[in-house]
Amino acid sequence: MSGNPFEAPLSDLNPETDRDAIHLGEVWVDGKQLVVRSNTVLPPFCIKTNEPIPESELIKKTLTWLPPAYALVLLLGGPLLLLIVYLLVRKQCVLTYGIASSIRRKRRNRILLNCVISLLLFLAIPLTAPLKSPVPMVTALLAFIGSIVSLLLMGSQLRITKHRKGEFWISGCSADFLARFEAQPNSSDGFEP
């Protein structure tokens, strides 16, 4: 180190070979959830299968969290008020992680199948309207609404379940992937600087 007091200290870690060690300080496990700060880059392993992933295939995604109590706003104020509150109160976490190509392919196929089913159910609504009984139309309408809700729930493999002091609790990782981080001490007041 030179005599410059403002120079950054040198690290013994090699970014090419010690990638896990660099990122482990930013992440810890709480039960079955990963705790991270926004802009965390997870190691290049699949969050579902724990198999290595090329760095070029890592996914950078913005996850959004809203306190569950705000669901009451929907009941009391309607969807427009909920949208306004959502835009003002939401917390966002940018996370870079890996998903195996086989997992991505299965998920894409499930979403595509759900879209086709939703479209068919949507088309079934007016086709069942001329029938004497309203039961087929109501059934098609309810099934269509259920398929849309199902599509919305398929949105992401990871989900924020809690937020506190800039830390996000993320669910959706496999136990094998979480085991990579369990050796890390978890702090109750945040990450070490």
N, C-alpha and C positions, 0 to 999 in steps of 0.2 A: 504494500500500500504506500502511496506517495504521501507527502506531507499535507495534502489538501484535506481539510477537515470535512468538506462537503462531498467528497467522493464516496460513492456507494461501496459498501463492504463487498469483498470478493466472497463467492460461495464455493464450497467444496463440491457442490452438486453439478453434474454434467446434464444439461437440458436434454441431450439425446438419449442418455442411458438411464437417468434417474427421474423420468417424467412423473412416475407415481409419487415419489418422495416430495416433489415440488408441489403437487396438487393436494396431497393428503392433509396439509396444514389448513386448507380452506374448507374442508369437508369433514363432518363427523356423523355418526349414526346415533339415532335416538329410537330405540325399539326396532321397528321395521321401517323406519323412515330415514332418509338422508337429509342432513341439515346443511344448507349452503347459503352463500350470499349471492346476490345478483352478479352476473358476468363471470361465474365460475366455469372453468373448463374441466370436465371430468376426464379421467384417464381413458385412453382409446380401447375400451372394452365394452361389449354389448351390455346394456343395463338389464336385459332379460336372461341372456344365456351366459354372460361373463366371458365370451370368446373374444379374442383380439379383433380389433376393427382398424382398417387403415385410416390414418389421420384425415385423408381426403374425404372419407365418408362420414365424418362426424357431423351432427346436426346441431345447428344453433337455433334455439326456439325461445320465444317469449311466452312464459307461463303467467297467467293472471289469477289473482286471489281476491276474493271479496268476503268479508266476515259473514258467516252464515246468518247472523241476526238480521242482516239487511234483506233477507227473503221476506220479512214482514212488510217491507216497503212495497213489495209487489202486491201483497194482499190488501194493504191499506191505501196505497196511492196509485196503483195501476202500473202498467208497463212503462209509460213515459217517465214517470217519477223515478222508477227503478233504473232506467237508462241514465238519467241525469246523475243519480246517486252513484251508480256504477262507475261512470266516467270520473267522478270526483274522488271517490273513496278507494278504488281498486289499488292493489299493490302488484307490481310486475317484477318478475325475475327472469333475466336472460341467462339461459343455461345451454352449454354445449356438451353434448353427450353422444354416445354411439348406440346404434341399433343394428343387429345383424341383418343382412339382406334377406334372409329367409323369413325373419319376423316382419320386416317391412312389406314383403310380398304378400304374406298371409293377411296382414292388416288391410292392405290395399284391396285385396280380393273381397274381404268382408265388407268394406265400405262400398265397393262397386255393387255387390249383391244387394246390400241394403238400399242403395239408390234405385236399383231396378225394381225392387219390391215396392218402394215408396211410390215410384212412378206408376206402377200397375195399380196400386191401391187408389191413387189419385184418379186414375182413369176409370176405376170401378165405381166411384161415387156418382158421377152423372149417369153411368150406364144402369145403375140400380134404382135411380130416381123414378122411372115410370112404373116400377113394380107396385102392386097394390099394397104390399106390406112395407112399412118403413124400416123393418128390421135389417134387411141386407144393406141398405144405404147407411144406416147408423153404424152397423158393424164395420163397413168399409171405411167410414169416416174415422171411427175410433182406432182402427188398425193403422190408418194413414198417420194419424197423430202419434201413435205409438212408434211407428217406424221413424218419424222425424225426430222424436225424443231420443230414440236409439242412435240415430246418426250424430246427434249433438253429443251424446255421451261417449261416442267413439273418437272424439276429437283429438285426444292426446294419450300417449302411453304413460306419461307422468302427470301428476296432479299435485298442486299445493294444498296441503291440509291445514297449515297453520303458518302464521307470520308473527314475528316478534323482534323488535329492535334490529331490523334489517336482515334477519335470518329467516329463511323459508324452509319449512318441513315438507319434503317431497316424498310422495308415495308412488309405487309402481316399479321399483327396482327389485330384482331377484335377491334372495338370501345370499347367493354366492357372490354377487356384485357388492352387496353391503358388507360382506366379510372383509373386503379389501380395506375398509375404512374403520373397522371396529377397534383396531389397535390404537386409534387416535384418542387422546383425552378429550372429552366433551366439556366445554366450559358453559357455565350457567349464565354468564354475562356476555358472551360473544366470543368471537375468534381472537386469537392473539394477533397483535400487530405485526 
